[in-house]
């Protein structure tokens, strides 16, 4: 259904094989479009609420994210989604300039928002609530050499997703280097409707081995376990920015402290272990080193992070119309899931609302295909 990155894509975007498969799979519209064509800074007062009213459809939103170098990939992905009758799409650009170019060149057909989160506040933004805190975090980010890094933009994306969850909007977030061959909604709302978060297994994901390039938040509860993982990610970023950076930032420190996939996996593993894991990595890849608890419980953490041994297993039949070529694509494929019954350690307890549980799904390979996900390593060659 969705063919993801993680080794599938080349530097220039989709591989030629994927491109030819996609051409055979669907007829793409000549003009990509998004519902409502919203433009603006989502951090401005009331902007996110206006975007939700303008762009979402029955509580659903597809979120795309990227910079100007990914513009053609993003427009192609929007066209793929349009070919599946999906237009409730928000493109979250790295910069307002990219949005302005899209507005001019696409005659307003493709909406584009940006986020000023972790940027120095403008004179107007300086009057907003929490402006002093935002300015301090922006200055700290610049001191770490990340004023315009991908890490800042990825963190802004996760903040946006967290705010959308709080607004009771289900978010399907897709990286720019994916291809969508059929609508995932019949499966997300069908066989997997009881999972609050759908993601993909990744042998190189780190910690809990979860890849967050393709995620779907489905009726996750504000204050519940999934929401609290997102809050914990933000708490860790604030804690890291509160520390003075070294004169020379060691290799590995930035991803260890600020990479969204790294943060998500650590926050998830913390919730699974019921203990706040140290910043940054237990492996001590950065100048901060690892925590004593993490070293003492290293074997337990390795077991928790071993998805194939610790997560519960299920099987789901490939839907009609999707090719199956055993052993690469069996008629029934495995998935894994984990039930969370508490808030992530360290998250704001005032937002916690007791819910029976929220389950996280690592999708079967026919739903999300990626090089390092479930199934045969080269399975993406045979999708379609």
C-alpha positions in Angstrom: 0.0 0.0 0.0 2.8 2.4 1.0 6.3 2.0 -0.1 8.7 3.8 2.2 12.3 4.9 2.4 14.9 3.3 4.6 17.0 2.2 1.6 14.3 2.2 -1.0 14.9 5.6 -2.3 18.0 7.0 -4.1 19.4 10.5 -3.6 17.3 11.7 -6.6 14.1 10.4 -5.0 12.2 7.3 -6.1 14.1 4.7 -8.0 13.4 4.2 -11.7 11.8 0.9 -10.8 9.4 2.5 -8.3 8.6 5.2 -10.8 7.7 2.7 -13.6 5.6 0.7 -11.1 3.8 3.8 -10.0 3.1 4.8 -13.6 1.5 1.5 -14.2 -0.4 1.5 -10.9 -2.4 4.8 -11.3 -3.0 7.8 -13.6 -1.7 10.9 -11.8 -3.6 14.1 -12.1 -1.9 16.9 -14.1 -2.3 19.4 -11.3 -1.7 18.4 -7.7 -4.1 20.0 -5.3 -4.8 20.2 -1.6 -8.1 20.9 0.1 -8.6 24.5 1.1 -5.1 25.6 0.2 -4.2 27.0 3.6 -1.1 29.2 3.9 0.6 30.6 7.0 2.6 30.1 10.2 1.0 27.5 12.4 2.4 29.1 15.5 0.3 32.3 14.9 -2.7 32.6 17.2 -5.6 30.6 15.8 -3.7 29.5 12.7 -3.7 25.8 13.4 -7.4 25.8 14.2 -8.1 27.6 10.9 -6.0 25.1 9.0 -7.9 22.2 10.6 -11.2 23.8 9.5 -9.9 24.5 6.0 -7.9 21.4 5.2 -8.9 18.4 7.2 -11.7 16.1 6.2 -13.9 14.4 8.9 -11.1 14.6 11.4 -8.4 13.2 9.1 -5.3 15.0 7.8 -2.3 13.8 5.7 0.8 15.7 6.7 3.8 16.0 4.4 7.1 17.7 5.2 10.2 18.9 3.4 12.4 21.6 2.0 12.7 23.1 -1.4 15.0 20.3 -2.5 12.2 17.9 -2.0 9.6 20.0 -3.8 9.2 17.8 -6.8 9.0 14.7 -4.7 6.3 16.3 -2.5 4.3 17.5 -5.5 4.5 14.0 -7.0 3.3 12.5 -3.7 0.4 14.9 -3.5 -0.5 13.9 -7.1 -0.3 10.2 -6.0 -2.7 10.9 -3.1 -5.0 12.9 -5.4 -5.2 9.9 -7.7 -6.6 8.0 -4.7 -9.2 10.7 -4.1 -7.2 12.1 -1.1 -6.8 15.8 -1.0 -7.0 16.6 2.8 -3.3 17.2 2.7 -1.1 19.8 4.5 2.4 20.4 3.2 4.5 21.7 6.1 7.5 23.4 4.5 10.8 24.2 6.1 10.6 27.9 5.2 7.9 30.5 4.4 9.8 31.2 1.1 9.0 27.7 -0.1 5.3 28.3 0.6 5.3 31.6 -1.2 6.9 30.0 -4.3 4.3 27.2 -4.3 1.5 29.8 -4.0 2.8 31.7 -7.0 3.8 28.8 -9.2 0.8 26.6 -8.4 -1.8 29.4 -8.5 -2.8 28.5 -4.9 -3.8 24.9 -5.8 -1.3 23.4 -3.2 -1.6 24.8 0.3 1.6 25.2 2.3 2.2 26.0 6.0 5.3 26.6 8.0 6.2 26.7 11.7 8.2 29.3 13.4 8.7 27.0 16.4 12.3 27.3 17.7 13.0 30.3 15.5 13.9 33.7 17.0 10.5 35.5 17.5 9.6 38.3 15.1 8.4 41.6 16.7 4.8 40.5 16.3 5.5 37.0 17.7 7.4 38.6 20.7 4.0 39.6 22.1 2.6 36.0 22.1 2.4 33.8 25.2 5.6 32.0 26.0 7.6 34.4 23.8 10.4 34.7 26.3 10.8 30.9 26.6 10.6 30.5 22.8 13.4 33.1 22.3 15.6 31.4 24.9 15.1 28.0 23.2 15.9 29.6 19.8 19.1 31.1 21.1 20.1 27.8 22.6 19.4 26.0 19.3 21.6 28.5 17.5 24.4 28.0 20.1 24.3 24.3 19.2 24.7 25.2 15.5 21.2 24.1 14.6 19.5 27.4 13.7 18.5 26.1 10.3 19.2 22.4 10.6 16.9 19.5 9.6 16.7 18.6 13.3 14.9 21.9 14.0 12.4 21.3 11.2 11.7 17.7 12.2 11.1 18.8 15.8 8.6 21.5 14.5 6.8 18.7 12.6 6.4 16.6 15.8 5.2 19.6 17.7 2.6 20.2 15.0 1.5 16.5 15.1 1.2 16.7 18.9 -1.0 19.9 18.6 -3.2 18.1 16.0 -3.6 15.1 18.3 -4.8 17.5 21.0 -7.2 19.0 18.4 -8.6 15.5 17.9 -7.3 15.2 14.3 -6.1 11.9 13.1 -2.8 12.4 11.3 -1.2 10.3 8.6 2.4 11.7 8.3 4.5 10.6 5.3 8.1 11.3 4.5 8.7 12.7 1.0 10.5 9.6 -0.3 7.5 7.3 -0.3 5.1 6.0 -3.0 1.4 5.3 -2.2 -0.1 2.6 -4.4 -3.6 2.4 -2.9 -5.5 4.2 -0.1 -4.3 3.1 3.3 -7.5 4.2 5.0 -9.6 1.1 4.5 -7.0 -0.8 6.5 -6.2 1.9 9.0 -10.0 2.2 9.7 -10.6 -1.5 9.3 -8.4 -4.3 10.5 -6.1 -1.8 12.4 -8.7 0.6 13.7 -8.0 -0.3 17.3 -4.3 0.9 17.2 -3.7 4.4 18.4 -0.3 4.6 16.5 0.7 2.8 13.4 4.4 2.9 12.4 7.0 0.6 10.8 9.6 -1.8 12.1 13.1 -0.8 11.2 16.2 -3.0 11.8 18.2 0.2 12.0 15.7 2.3 13.9 17.6 2.1 17.2 16.4 1.4 20.7 12.8 0.2 20.1 13.5 -0.4 16.3 10.6 1.9 15.2 10.8 4.0 12.0 8.8 7.2 12.2 9.0 8.2 8.5 5.4 6.8 8.1 3.1 7.2 11.1 -0.6 7.3 11.7 -2.2 8.6 14.9 -5.7 7.2 15.2 -8.0 8.6 18.0 -5.1 8.8 20.4 -6.2 10.4 23.6 -4.9 13.8 24.8 -3.0 12.9 28.0 -2.9 9.2 27.1 0.2 7.1 26.5 0.9 8.0 22.9 0.4 11.7 23.5 2.7 11.5 26.5 5.5 10.0 24.4 5.3 13.2 22.2 5.4 15.4 25.3 8.4 13.4 26.6 10.2 14.1 23.3 9.6 17.8 23.7 10.7 17.7 27.4 14.0 16.0 26.4 14.7 18.7 23.8 14.1 21.4 26.3 16.4 19.6 28.8 19.1 19.3 26.2 18.8 23.0 25.1 19.1 24.0 28.8 22.6 22.6 28.8 25.5 24.7 27.5 26.9 23.2 24.3 30.6 22.3 24.3 33.1 24.4 22.5 33.3 21.6 19.9 30.1 19.5 19.5 31.3 15.9 19.4 30.1 13.7 16.5 26.9 11.9 17.4 25.7 14.5 19.9 23.2 16.2 17.7 21.3 13.1 16.5 21.5 11.7 20.1 19.8 14.7 21.5 17.7 16.2 18.7 16.9 13.7 16.0 13.2 12.9 16.0 13.5 9.2 15.4 16.1 8.9 18.1 14.0 10.8 20.5 10.8 8.8 19.7 12.6 5.5 20.2 14.1 6.6 23.5 10.8 8.0 24.8 8.9 4.8 23.7 11.5 2.6 25.3 11.3 4.7 28.5 7.6 4.1 28.6 8.1 0.4 28.0 10.7 0.1 30.7 8.8 2.5 33.1 12.0 4.5 33.6 13.3 7.7 32.1 16.4 6.6 30.1 19.3 8.9 30.3 20.2 11.7 27.9 21.5 11.1 25.4 22.2 7.4 24.5 23.0 4.6 26.9 25.8 3.8 24.5 27.4 7.1 25.4 27.8 8.3 21.8 27.9 12.0 22.9 29.9 13.9 25.4 27.3 13.4 28.1 27.8 9.7 28.4 25.2 7.1 29.5 23.3 6.9 32.7 24.0 4.4 35.5 20.5 2.9 35.4 20.8 2.3 31.7 24.1 0.6 32.1 22.9 -1.6 34.9 19.7 -2.6 33.0 21.4 -2.9 29.6 20.3 -6.5 29.1 16.6 -5.7 30.0 16.6 -2.7 27.6 18.1 -4.9 24.8 15.3 -7.4 25.4 12.6 -4.7 25.3 14.1 -3.3 22.1 14.1 -6.7 20.4 10.8 -6.3 18.6 10.9 -9.9 17.2 11.2 -11.4 20.7 9.2 -9.1 23.0 6.4 -7.5 21.0 3.2 -9.5 20.5 2.7 -11.0 17.1 -0.3 -11.0 14.8 -1.0 -11.9 11.1 -3.1 -10.1 8.5 -4.1 -11.2 5.1 -3.1 -9.1 2.1 -6.1 -7.3 0.7 -7.6 -8.3 -2.6 -6.0 -6.6 -5.6 -2.5 -6.4 -4.0 0.0 -8.7 -5.6 1.3 -11.6 -3.4 4.5 -13.4 -4.4 5.6 -15.8 -1.7 8.0 -15.9 0.0 8.5 -12.1 -0.5 4.8 -11.3 -0.1 2.9 -14.2 1.6 -0.9 -14.2 1.6 -0.7 -13.6 5.3 2.0 -11.4 6.8 3.1 -10.7 10.3 2.8 -7.5 12.3 3.9 -6.7 15.8 2.2 -4.6 18.5 2.8 -3.3 22.0 0.2 -2.1 24.6 1.0 1.0 26.6 -0.9 1.5 29.8 0.8 4.5 31.4 2.2 7.9 30.5 5.7 8.1 29.3 8.0 8.8 32.2 8.8 12.5 32.6 5.7 13.7 30.7 3.5 16.4 32.2 1.3 14.5 34.7 -1.3 17.2 34.7 -2.3 16.2 31.1 -2.5 12.5 31.9 -6.0 11.0 31.4 -6.5 7.3 32.4 -7.3 5.2 29.4 -7.4 1.4 29.5 -4.5 1.2 27.0 -3.2 2.4 23.7 -1.6 0.1 21.3 1.3 0.7 18.9 1.3 -1.3 15.6 4.4 -2.1 13.5 2.7 -2.6 10.2 2.7 -5.7 8.1 4.9 -5.5 4.9 1.9 -5.3 2.6 0.8 -2.1 4.4 4.2 -0.4 4.7 7.1 -1.7 2.7 10.6 -0.5 3.4 14.0 -2.0 3.0 14.6 -2.6 6.7 11.0 -3.3 7.7 9.3 -6.7 8.1 9.6 -9.2 5.2 12.2 -9.9 2.6 14.9 -7.2 2.3 14.3 -6.7 -1.4 10.5 -7.0 -1.3 9.9 -3.4 -2.6 11.1 -4.7 -6.0 8.0 -6.9 -6.2 5.3 -4.5 -5.0 2.5 -3.5 -7.2 
